[in-house]
Amino acid sequence: MHKPGDVILGGLFEVHYTSIFPKLTFTSEPNQLSWFRHAMTMAFAIGEINKNADLLPNVTLGYSLYDNCATLVIGFSAALSLASGQEERFLLQGTCLSTPPVLGIVGDSFSTFSIATSDVIGLFRLPIVSYFATCSCLSDRQRFPSFFRTIPSDAFQVNAMVQILNRFSWTWAGLLVSDDDYGLHVTRSFQSDLALYSGGCLAYTEILPWGDNPAELKRIVNVMKKSTARVVIVFAHQIHMIQLMEEVVRQNVTGLQWIASEAWTSAAVLQTPHLMPYLGGTLGIAIRRGEIPGLRDFLLKLHPVYNLTLRNVRQFWEHTFKCRFAPPPSGWVEAGGAICTGQEDLETVQTEFLDVSNLRPEYNIYKAVYALAYALHELLQCEPGRGPFSNHSCATVQTLEPWQFMYYLEKVNFTTSFGDEVSFDENGDVLPIYDIMNWQWLPDGGIKVQNVGEVKKSALKGEELTLHEDKIYWNFVSKKPPRSVCSESCPPGTRMARKKGEPECCFDCVLCSEGMFSNETDSTECISCPEDFWSSPQRDLCVPKKTEFLSYHEPLGICLTAISLLGAFICAVVLAIFIHHRSTPMVRANNSELSFLLLVSLKLCFLCSLLFIGRPRLWTCQLRHAAFGISFVLCVSCILVKTMVVLAVFKASKPGGGASLKWFGAVQQRGTVLVLTSVQAAICTAWLVSASPVPHKNTQYHNDKIVYECVVGSTIGFAVLLGYIGLLALLSFLLAFLARNLPDNFNEAKLITFSMLIFCAVWVAFVPAYISSPGKYADAVEVFAILTSSFGLLLALFGPKCYIILFKPERNTKKAIMSRGTTKNMIN
């Protein structure tokens, strides 16, 4: 189709095609009427521009439109003819004319055709503005410097689909693509974008074949049927979908949520009652719908009487009214066929050709023509001497170079009557916007393709998805979005462990290890709890660790406290008994003052054990061992001095031994006790100053508990403290052991020997038990040792004496004590 003008714009459209699908062959007729309408839309836009006094005044646009016949060779040849002006001569109004070279080309509709054409035409910088080629590869400015388009790139369409998947938490989907540049480029970008933006992955990726290949289609549908993915994304042409759906229906594969690319979202041939049980609820990305005022009136003016030389118009007329122009084909009239008169009225027929309520590709064609017109308008507005080219020159129509025109096309920015802004970015891509459509199966059996949202990109807000979920029809029993995941989300307290050999979104949920937690869904790793915290049983949060120490509130602590107080009370009772009977021979024998001091020290030994019970604090840690050490040294010192006194008295009873008693008078005894105790006090002071015991939170014994304990600070200091006590106890034991066979009236040494034997045995057993006991049990062992040794000394030294004082007063006389056998009677 040609129309002369001052400037010619070229167009490439699919009006006819030779089908390689036998069931769909209609070579001799125009393609679907909507495709024929595409060419008519360009003719209408140019006519509208020519009537506009404000746009390109004094310039008449013409057009030269070619049919690519859905064949690469034909489309490529047509593009070269448009670019060079060299083509076969044709008859127009009875005059042989040659088409002048075009200023720009609107087309092609296929990505593969556009790639081939732009590879060559781009060398001449002739602008090509496509209305339907979406391959993201065409955004490569190095390879396609003169390619522009008014339809968004597949890169944006893929991202829009990923946003929809993310909106409904669909992380497991199948992908079907056509075996061409349109489909294969989508495969690469979809796999990367899906994992990057939604954490999803593809269950399978299959390539739909061209041509009649039922075996391959059967295999693909079997893959879909066996897969657990409930969402199927299809980037293919409607002819692929027709074949695919035949096999889907044959195998009765239902329960799938289809997501359609812009190539078949609006395909009426698929919107039939036969296919809606399978395709109902489809969500599709659709080219932005627009309105073109006056287009329908223009289409109604199309008439074969005035366009007899246009084969396309004649074929359209015959196809629409089911008639033939004279002379009709042989046998047509005999078979009852009608003859076209040219007087038929388009208003009286229902035809898709006149339906302008859903203009999508047509709207892109309309914008493409206006983009070329506005670029030319800006070029002609250039003032000499202020132009953008060398020496500030301007371009003219007569001397125009294609690259000069492309300079203005890159800067085009206008708003359509429908309110959409049109401009191109540095890659020649238009500001992207898509409608989101939903195939709805109405209760009355009708079919409606409903707009349920849009996705667009703006300079200020970036990419935005608007989706009206309440308007979406879901073709499922639940009437809700399906669940399509390879693995269910891992709840808090678990982490994702990828299954070997499977995609990233296929994983097992592994419970976090003890001491670690995850408080988010689908955590990839667990986080360690802080030192003083431990994971909850569900591993979804950290809770403070349980604290453990020898407490006054637990049974063990209560028992030890009660025994300690009982021991202190018995000491107080014994002391009271001794004070009350202080004038009796039993109390006065062997220095009653030492006995009183010994009872006080034993009472302190019992009470110091209380410092080992309760939450360790700095003062209790420092005081417990010092009090323990000094109390026991005071106790053992008194016993040692008493033993020494026994030996001195025995020696003094022998002829010539009286001088020895002067060294063991009361003053000397008190002094000895004081000196021996002062040594221990000095040891404790040095220990506390150099390496004082401090409270410590021990987490080594139990992972889920904090054991509060007192660390000794200096092991050497603790060892010296115990060693000094042990030295005095051993010395006392040896001296008492040596005095065990003395006459009975001096035989308190036997009681001392027995008491020190108990004392030493307890503390020898204490060392390994203390070392091997963890946490609070170490404190319990030490308290037990203190109480056992204290009770041993108390009972062994004072038990027999209290027995005589209280129950055998007749033996508490000087005569009884001085007589032989006293000690035996005391023990018995």
ChimeraX attribute file (.defattr): number of C-alpha atoms within 10 A of each C-alpha:
attribute: neighborCount
match mode: 1-to-1
recipient: residues
	/A:1	17
	/A:2	17
	/A:3	15
	/A:4	14
	/A:5	14
	/A:6	12
	/A:7	19
	/A:8	23
	/A:9	26
	/A:10	26
	/A:11	31
	/A:12	24
	/A:13	22
	/A:14	23
	/A:15	22
	/A:16	21
	/A:17	18
	/A:18	16
	/A:19	15
	/A:20	11
	/A:21	13
	/A:22	10
	/A:23	8
	/A:24	11
	/A:25	12
	/A:26	14
	/A:27	12
	/A:28	10
	/A:29	18
	/A:30	22
	/A:31	18
	/A:32	16
	/A:33	17
	/A:34	20
	/A:35	18
	/A:36	20
	/A:37	22
	/A:38	26
	/A:39	22
	/A:40	18
	/A:41	24
	/A:42	25
	/A:43	22
	/A:44	21
	/A:45	21
	/A:46	22
	/A:47	16
	/A:48	14
	/A:49	20
	/A:50	20
	/A:51	13
	/A:52	11
	/A:53	10
	/A:54	10
	/A:55	17
	/A:56	20
	/A:57	13
	/A:58	10
	/A:59	17
	/A:60	16
	/A:61	18
	/A:62	21
	/A:63	24
	/A:64	20
	/A:65	23
	/A:66	23
	/A:67	20
	/A:68	25
	/A:69	20
	/A:70	19
	/A:71	15
	/A:72	16
	/A:73	13
	/A:74	14
	/A:75	26
	/A:76	21
	/A:77	15
	/A:78	21
	/A:79	27
	/A:80	15
	/A:81	19
	/A:82	27
	/A:83	20
	/A:84	13
	/A:85	14
	/A:86	14
	/A:87	14
	/A:88	9
	/A:89	10
	/A:90	12
	/A:91	10
	/A:92	14
	/A:93	8
	/A:94	7
	/A:95	8
	/A:96	10
	/A:97	12
	/A:98	14
	/A:99	21
	/A:100	22
	/A:101	17
	/A:102	22
	/A:103	23
	/A:104	25
	/A:105	27
	/A:106	27
	/A:107	30
	/A:108	27
	/A:109	20
	/A:110	24
	/A:111	22
	/A:112	18
	/A:113	23
	/A:114	27
	/A:115	21
	/A:116	14
	/A:117	23
	/A:118	26
	/A:119	17
	/A:120	16
	/A:121	25
	/A:122	20
	/A:123	12
	/A:124	15
	/A:125	20
	/A:126	24
	/A:127	28
	/A:128	29
	/A:129	30
	/A:130	25
	/A:131	28
	/A:132	25
	/A:133	26
	/A:134	29
	/A:135	24
	/A:136	21
	/A:137	18
	/A:138	26
	/A:139	22
	/A:140	13
	/A:141	14
	/A:142	10
	/A:143	16
	/A:144	25
	/A:145	25
	/A:146	27
	/A:147	28
	/A:148	30
	/A:149	29
	/A:150	30
	/A:151	27
	/A:152	23
	/A:153	22
	/A:154	25
	/A:155	18
	/A:156	19
	/A:157	25
	/A:158	22
	/A:159	18
	/A:160	22
	/A:161	23
	/A:162	22
	/A:163	21
	/A:164	20
	/A:165	21
	/A:166	16
	/A:167	12
	/A:168	13
	/A:169	17
	/A:170	24
	/A:171	26
	/A:172	27
	/A:173	27
	/A:174	21
	/A:175	22
	/A:176	23
	/A:177	24
	/A:178	22
	/A:179	16
	/A:180	17
	/A:181	19
	/A:182	23
	/A:183	22
	/A:184	17
	/A:185	16
	/A:186	23
	/A:187	20
	/A:188	10
	/A:189	15
	/A:190	21
	/A:191	16
	/A:192	13
	/A:193	19
	/A:194	23
	/A:195	16
	/A:196	12
	/A:197	13
	/A:198	17
	/A:199	17
	/A:200	26
	/A:201	24
	/A:202	22
	/A:203	24
	/A:204	16
	/A:205	19
	/A:206	19
	/A:207	20
	/A:208	24
	/A:209	17
	/A:210	14
	/A:211	13
	/A:212	13
	/A:213	12
	/A:214	14
	/A:215	9
	/A:216	13
	/A:217	22
	/A:218	17
	/A:219	13
	/A:220	20
	/A:221	21
	/A:222	15
	/A:223	16
	/A:224	25
	/A:225	18
	/A:226	8
	/A:227	15
	/A:228	15
	/A:229	22
	/A:230	22
	/A:231	26
	/A:232	21
	/A:233	21
	/A:234	27
	/A:235	27
	/A:236	23
	/A:237	21
	/A:238	19
	/A:239	19
	/A:240	21
	/A:241	22
	/A:242	17
	/A:243	19
	/A:244	19
	/A:245	19
	/A:246	15
	/A:247	20
	/A:248	22
	/A:249	15
	/A:250	11
	/A:251	13
	/A:252	14
	/A:253	16
	/A:254	15
	/A:255	16
	/A:256	21
	/A:257	25
	/A:258	21
	/A:259	25
	/A:260	25
	/A:261	24
	/A:262	28
	/A:263	21
	/A:264	22
	/A:265	25
	/A:266	21
	/A:267	14
	/A:268	11
	/A:269	13
	/A:270	18
	/A:271	20
	/A:272	15
	/A:273	14
	/A:274	10
	/A:275	16
	/A:276	19
	/A:277	17
	/A:278	20
	/A:279	24
	/A:280	26
	/A:281	25
	/A:282	25
	/A:283	28
	/A:284	27
	/A:285	27
	/A:286	24
	/A:287	28
	/A:288	23
	/A:289	18
	/A:290	22
	/A:291	18
	/A:292	18
	/A:293	11
	/A:294	12
	/A:295	17
	/A:296	16
	/A:297	11
	/A:298	15
	/A:299	17
	/A:300	13
	/A:301	10
	/A:302	15
	/A:303	18
	/A:304	23
	/A:305	12
	/A:306	11
	/A:307	12
	/A:308	12
	/A:309	14
	/A:310	13
	/A:311	13
	/A:312	19
	/A:313	19
	/A:314	22
	/A:315	17
	/A:316	21
	/A:317	21
	/A:318	19
	/A:319	14
	/A:320	17
	/A:321	17
	/A:322	12
	/A:323	18
	/A:324	20
	/A:325	16
	/A:326	9
	/A:327	9
	/A:328	14
	/A:329	10
	/A:330	8
	/A:331	9
	/A:332	14
	/A:333	13
	/A:334	8
	/A:335	8
	/A:336	8
	/A:337	14
	/A:338	16
	/A:339	17
	/A:340	19
	/A:341	12
	/A:342	15
	/A:343	9
	/A:344	14
	/A:345	10
	/A:346	18
	/A:347	9
	/A:348	8
	/A:349	11
	/A:350	10
	/A:351	13
	/A:352	13
	/A:353	19
	/A:354	19
	/A:355	12
	/A:356	19
	/A:357	11
	/A:358	13
	/A:359	17
	/A:360	23
	/A:361	25
	/A:362	26
	/A:363	24
	/A:364	25
	/A:365	26
	/A:366	25
	/A:367	26
	/A:368	26
	/A:369	26
	/A:370	23
	/A:371	24
	/A:372	23
	/A:373	24
	/A:374	21
	/A:375	21
	/A:376	23
	/A:377	17
	/A:378	16
	/A:379	23
	/A:380	16
	/A:381	14
	/A:382	16
	/A:383	13
	/A:384	12
	/A:385	12
	/A:386	11
	/A:387	15
	/A:388	17
	/A:389	12
	/A:390	8
	/A:391	10
	/A:392	12
	/A:393	14
	/A:394	20
	/A:395	19
	/A:396	15
	/A:397	14
	/A:398	8
	/A:399	8
	/A:400	13
	/A:401	15
	/A:402	17
	/A:403	16
	/A:404	17
	/A:405	23
	/A:406	25
	/A:407	16
	/A:408	18
	/A:409	25
	/A:410	20
	/A:411	16
	/A:412	20
	/A:413	13
	/A:414	15
	/A:415	12
	/A:416	15
	/A:417	11
	/A:418	12
	/A:419	10
	/A:420	14
	/A:421	13
	/A:422	18
	/A:423	20
	/A:424	19
	/A:425	13
	/A:426	13
	/A:427	18
	/A:428	23
	/A:429	22
	/A:430	18
	/A:431	20
	/A:432	21
	/A:433	24
	/A:434	23
	/A:435	23
	/A:436	28
	/A:437	26
	/A:438	26
	/A:439	26
	/A:440	24
	/A:441	22
	/A:442	11
	/A:443	7
	/A:444	6
	/A:445	11
	/A:446	12
	/A:447	16
	/A:448	14
	/A:449	20
	/A:450	16
	/A:451	20
	/A:452	20
	/A:453	18
	/A:454	19
	/A:455	23
	/A:456	20
	/A:457	15
	/A:458	11
	/A:459	7
	/A:460	6
	/A:461	8
	/A:462	8
	/A:463	16
	/A:464	14
	/A:465	16
	/A:466	13
	/A:467	17
	/A:468	11
	/A:469	12
	/A:470	7
	/A:471	13
	/A:472	22
	/A:473	21
	/A:474	20
	/A:475	24
	/A:476	16
	/A:477	7
	/A:478	8
	/A:479	11
	/A:480	12
	/A:481	17
	/A:482	18
	/A:483	16
	/A:484	20
	/A:485	21
	/A:486	24
	/A:487	14
	/A:488	15
	/A:489	17
	/A:490	20
	/A:491	19
	/A:492	21
	/A:493	26
	/A:494	28
	/A:495	27
	/A:496	24
	/A:497	18
	/A:498	16
	/A:499	12
	/A:500	9
	/A:501	7
	/A:502	11
	/A:503	15
	/A:504	17
	/A:505	23
	/A:506	21
	/A:507	20
	/A:508	16
	/A:509	20
	/A:510	16
	/A:511	21
	/A:512	23
	/A:513	15
	/A:514	16
	/A:515	22
	/A:516	23
	/A:517	28
	/A:518	26
	/A:519	17
	/A:520	16
	/A:521	15
	/A:522	18
	/A:523	20
	/A:524	15
	/A:525	15
	/A:526	23
	/A:527	18
	/A:528	17
	/A:529	18
	/A:530	14
	/A:531	12
	/A:532	17
	/A:533	20
	/A:534	24
	/A:535	25
	/A:536	18
	/A:537	14
	/A:538	16
	/A:539	22
	/A:540	21
	/A:541	20
	/A:542	22
	/A:543	17
	/A:544	16
	/A:545	20
	/A:546	14
	/A:547	15
	/A:548	17
	/A:549	21
	/A:550	25
	/A:551	17
	/A:552	16
	/A:553	11
	/A:554	10
	/A:555	11
	/A:556	15
	/A:557	21
	/A:558	15
	/A:559	13
	/A:560	21
	/A:561	21
	/A:562	13
	/A:563	18
	/A:564	26
	/A:565	17
	/A:566	15
	/A:567	23
	/A:568	23
	/A:569	15
	/A:570	18
	/A:571	25
	/A:572	16
	/A:573	13
	/A:574	19
	/A:575	21
	/A:576	13
	/A:577	15
	/A:578	23
	/A:579	14
	/A:580	11
	/A:581	16
	/A:582	17
	/A:583	12
	/A:584	16
	/A:585	19
	/A:586	22
	/A:587	22
	/A:588	16
	/A:589	16
	/A:590	17
	/A:591	15
	/A:592	17
	/A:593	17
	/A:594	21
	/A:595	22
	/A:596	19
	/A:597	17
	/A:598	26
	/A:599	26
	/A:600	19
	/A:601	23
	/A:602	29
	/A:603	25
	/A:604	22
	/A:605	29
	/A:606	28
	/A:607	22
	/A:608	24
	/A:609	26
	/A:610	19
	/A:611	21
	/A:612	28
	/A:613	24
	/A:614	16
	/A:615	18
	/A:616	21
	/A:617	17
	/A:618	13
	/A:619	12
	/A:620	21
	/A:621	22
	/A:622	23
	/A:623	19
	/A:624	18
	/A:625	22
	/A:626	21
	/A:627	20
	/A:628	23
	/A:629	24
	/A:630	25
	/A:631	26
	/A:632	27
	/A:633	30
	/A:634	27
	/A:635	28
	/A:636	29
	/A:637	27
	/A:638	28
	/A:639	27
	/A:640	27
	/A:641	20
	/A:642	24
	/A:643	26
	/A:644	19
	/A:645	21
	/A:646	22
	/A:647	20
	/A:648	19
	/A:649	17
	/A:650	19
	/A:651	16
	/A:652	16
	/A:653	12
	/A:654	9
	/A:655	7
	/A:656	9
	/A:657	13
	/A:658	14
	/A:659	11
	/A:660	17
	/A:661	16
	/A:662	11
	/A:663	12
	/A:664	19
	/A:665	13
	/A:666	13
	/A:667	9
	/A:668	13
	/A:669	22
	/A:670	17
	/A:671	12
	/A:672	17
	/A:673	21
	/A:674	14
	/A:675	14
	/A:676	18
	/A:677	22
	/A:678	15
	/A:679	15
	/A:680	23
	/A:681	19
	/A:682	12
	/A:683	19
	/A:684	24
	/A:685	14
	/A:686	13
	/A:687	23
	/A:688	20
	/A:689	9
	/A:690	12
	/A:691	14
	/A:692	20
	/A:693	26
	/A:694	18
	/A:695	19
	/A:696	17
	/A:697	17
	/A:698	18
	/A:699	17
	/A:700	12
	/A:701	11
	/A:702	14
	/A:703	17
	/A:704	20
	/A:705	19
	/A:706	24
	/A:707	23
	/A:708	21
	/A:709	25
	/A:710	25
	/A:711	16
	/A:712	21
	/A:713	17
	/A:714	15
	/A:715	13
	/A:716	12
	/A:717	20
	/A:718	18
	/A:719	12
	/A:720	16
	/A:721	23
	/A:722	19
	/A:723	12
	/A:724	17
	/A:725	24
	/A:726	19
	/A:727	13
	/A:728	18
	/A:729	23
	/A:730	18
	/A:731	16
	/A:732	26
	/A:733	25
	/A:734	17
	/A:735	19
	/A:736	28
	/A:737	19
	/A:738	15
	/A:739	22
	/A:740	19
	/A:741	12
	/A:742	15
	/A:743	14
	/A:744	19
	/A:745	16
	/A:746	22
	/A:747	19
	/A:748	21
	/A:749	28
	/A:750	23
	/A:751	22
	/A:752	25
	/A:753	23
	/A:754	18
	/A:755	24
	/A:756	28
	/A:757	20
	/A:758	19
	/A:759	24
	/A:760	17
	/A:761	13
	/A:762	18
	/A:763	19
	/A:764	13
	/A:765	11
	/A:766	17
	/A:767	14
	/A:768	10
	/A:769	16
	/A:770	17
	/A:771	10
	/A:772	10
	/A:773	13
	/A:774	15
	/A:775	23
	/A:776	20
	/A:777	16
	/A:778	19
	/A:779	21
	/A:780	21
	/A:781	17
	/A:782	18
	/A:783	25
	/A:784	18
	/A:785	23
	/A:786	25
	/A:787	24
	/A:788	20
	/A:789	25
	/A:790	27
	/A:791	24
	/A:792	20
	/A:793	26
	/A:794	20
	/A:795	17
	/A:796	20
	/A:797	24
	/A:798	18
	/A:799	16
	/A:800	16
	/A:801	20
	/A:802	19
	/A:803	13
	/A:804	17
	/A:805	20
	/A:806	11
	/A:807	11
	/A:808	13
	/A:809	13
	/A:810	9
	/A:811	17
	/A:812	20
	/A:813	13
	/A:814	13
	/A:815	11
	/A:816	17
	/A:817	20
	/A:818	14
	/A:819	12
	/A:820	14
	/A:821	14
	/A:822	19
	/A:823	21
	/A:824	11
	/A:825	15
	/A:826	18
	/A:827	13
	/A:828	7
